[in-house]
Amino acid sequence: MQETVARLSVAEAFVQIARQDVGKAAPGSAPAGLIFHVARCGSTVISQLLKVRGDLVVYAEPQPVNEILLPPHDWPRAEIVAALRSLGDALARHACRPYVLKFSSWNTLFCDILAEAFPDSPWVLSQRDPVEVGVSLLNQPPGWLWEGAEPSRRFAGFVDPDGTSRSPEEYVARLYGAFCAAAARLDPARGRIIRYDALPVAVWDIVAPHFSLSCDGERRHLMAQAARSYSKAPPGKPREFADDSAVKQAAATAALRQATDLFARPDLERLMRIHAARAAMR
């Protein structure tokens, strides 16, 4: 590992963490909550509604986390965990109040490393029907997913280890399955699954209480108002939110549906069974 393991751009300054300080974190510096997601599934709504509260900071897809987790992993796992803890300490000092980490979608492939770095932080996984996620990823592929017409070599080994995907539809279905398989490795006692069709109510009914964030009537009202706007509208061009689930279902091809049934739904159903069993024990 290099002498400096993380450079965090905060308030137009860089925080550099020296090797001898890697892994050190002040008590209480862990995030109030971790937000994982399967891409195009409402995680931005969750993070933006939490921001409306005004009493915490939400760091959405921070670049230093991506830099630490980006494969291939040249550092031992223990050093990656230590670097993430030190980064969390720097974020806590910057926030000066409770904070939440919302990760990039591909970070979910390594959610067990993030959960190990912050063992006292509860987590949620934002989830949506895999057909709808697949339609979105095929129509607007994220930059990390493809290299030209081929899957990114950085992630292909985690999504499709045998290299047997025969089409983009199959690959995005395998990606969704890989997200769910990774989340199934986490301790369900620490987590909650947040369904897209339960938003925005799930933010104040499930996410906030799970993160030990109080949610009185005024905060609920503010979040409900904010939820009426499209969370990814360009600055200065607000528009009303409209659920596009039916549109995406109608746009799904037979090839995508078949790939989803084969490579995404089995892992999703296993994940949901794990959490249903845990919920029954509460």
N, C-alpha and C positions, 0 to 999 in steps of 0.2 A: 504494500500500500504506500502511496505517496505520503510525503511529510504532511501535507495539508490534505485532508480527506473530504472536506466539503467547503464550498464557497457559496454563501447564501446572500443573495441580493436583497437587502432590507433597507428601506428608506434611502435608496440610492447609495448605499454603502455595502461593503462586503464583510461578512463575518467569516474568518478563517479559523479552522479548528486544528490545532497542532496534534501531532501523533500521540503525544503523551496524555492528551486530554480526551482522546477518543473514548466514547462510552460513558463519560461522566455527565451526569444530569442532576440538576437540583431537585429536591423533593417537590412534588406538585407540578413538575414541568411537562408531564405527559398530556396528550390531547384529551379533551373532554369526550371526544368521540371520533371514530374513524368511519368514513363513508366509502365503501367499495361499490362497484357497479359493473354491469355487463355491456355498457355502451348504449347510447340512444334510448335511455330507459327512465328518464326523470330525475337523475342524480343532480342535475343543475337546478331543478326546482327545489329539491331538498336543501341544497347549500344556500341558495339565494333566499329562501324563506327563513332559514336560520339566521341569516344576516340581518333580517328585518327586526329581529329582537333588539339589536343595538347594544347588547351587553356581552357579546363575545365576538371573536374574530374567526372567520372561516377562510382558511388557506385552500384555494381550489387548484388542484393539479400543480403543486409547486415544482418548479423545474429541478431544484436540487434533489428531490426524491427520485425523479426520473433519472437523473444522472447517476445516482447511487445504484439504482435497480436495473439500469439498462444492461441487457445481456450483450455479449457473454460476460459472466461474472468472473472477473479476474481475482477477486478477493475471496478469502475464506468466508463462510456464512457468518461466523462470529464477528468478523470485522465489519461486514455489511450492517449487521444488527447494531453494533456499537456506533457506527457512523450515523445511522438513523436516530439513535437516541441522542447523540450530540446535536444533531440538527433540530430535533424536537426541543431541546433545551434552548437553542438559539431562538426558535420561533416563540417559545414561551416568554423569553426576555423581551422580544420585540412586541408581542401582543399585550403584555402587562395585564392580562385578564384571561379567562378561559378561552380556549381556542379549539377548533375542529379542523381535521384534515380530510379534505375530499380528494381522492386520488384519481389519476388517469385510469381509463378503462383497462389498459394492458397491465397496470400495476396489480390488478386482481389476480393475475397469474402467479404472483408472488405474495399474495395476501398473508400467507403463513409467516413469511419473514417480517412483514410489517406488524402483524399481531404479536410476534415474539419481541420486537423492538419496544412495543408499548403494551406490556402485559396487563396493565390496569385499565386500559381504555376499552370501553365497549365499542362494538361495531355494528353497522347495518350494511346490508347488501341490497341495492336497488335493482329490481328484476322486472323484466317485461317479457311478454310472449316472444319466443325465439324467432318466429316467423316475421314479426314486426321489426325486431332488431336486425334480422338478416336483410330485409328489404332496404332498411336505412343504410346499412353498411355497404351493400352492393351499389346503391344509388349515389352515395357520397362516402367513398372509402376514406378513412382517416389516413394521414400520411405515414403512420408507423406500420400500417397493415400490409402494404404492397410495395414492391420495388419494380416499377413499370407494370408489366402484366403478370409478374410472379409474386407469390407471397414473400414477405420480408424474411430474409435468412436469419435475422436476429431472433425471430419469434417462432419460426416454423417448427423448430425442434420441440417447442412446448405445446404447440397447437396440433401438429400432425407429425409425431416422431418418426413414423414409418414412411412418410412422404407419399402416401397413397391417395391423397385427394385428387379427384379427376376434374374438378370444376370449381369456380369461385363459390358457387352455392354450397358445395360440400365443405369448402374450407371455412366459410363463415359459420356454418353449422358446427363444425368441429371446434371453432374458436369459442362459441357459446358453451359447448359442452366442457371445454377446458376451464372456462371461468367457473362453471358450477362445480366441477371436480375439485378445483383449488379451494373454493369456499367450503366444500364438504370436509376439508381437512381442519377447519377451524373449530374451536370449542363452541358448540351451539349455545351454551349457557351465557356466553358473552355477546351473542348476536341476535339480530332480528332481520327477517326478510321483509323488504318493503315492496309490495306489488305496485306496478305503475298505475293500475286501475283504482288503487286506494289513495292516490294522491289527489289533492294536497292534504286531505284530512289527516293522513297518516303522519305528516310532519309534526303536527302538534299533539296528536293522540298517541303516537308510538315513538317517533325518533327523539323528540325533545325529552320526554320522561326517561327514555332509555339512556340518554346522555346526562341524566340528572339535571336537566335544565327546567326551571319552573316555567309554566305556561298559563298565565292568568287570562282572563277574558279579553283584556285590552290587547295583549300580544296575539292571541288567536285572531282577533278582528283584523289587526294589521297584516298578519300573514295571509288571511283569507282574501283581503283586498289585493295584496301583491300577487297572489296566485292567479288572478284574472288576466294578468299580462303574460305574454309569451316570454319565457325566461332567456331566450337566445336572440331576441330582437336586437338589431344594431343600435348603438347609442344614439339617442335623439330621434329614433324611429320606432316608438312603442307600438305594439299591436296586441290585440286581444288573443288570449290562448284559445286554441281549438284542438280538441282531441282528434288525432289523425289515425287512430287504430283501425277504423273501418277502411280507410283509404289504403293503408299498408296491407291489410289482409286481402283486399281486392287486387292489389298489385302483385301479390306473391305468385310466382310461377309454380308449376307442378314440380319442377326440379328442385326448387328451394324447399317446398313442403316435404318432399320425399327425403331430402338430405337432413332436414330438421328432425323428422321422425326417427331417422337412423342414428344421428350423431349428436343431437342436442337434447332431445326430450328425456332419454334415459338418465343422463346425469342431472338434469333439472328435477326429475321426479325423485331421484335418490336424495338430492339435497332437501327437497320439500318434505320427504318422509322423515329425515333426520330432525328437522325443525318442528314438524308436527308432533313427533314423539317427545321432544323436549318441552314443547308447549303444554302437553298433556300432564307433565310432571310438575308444572308450576302451581 
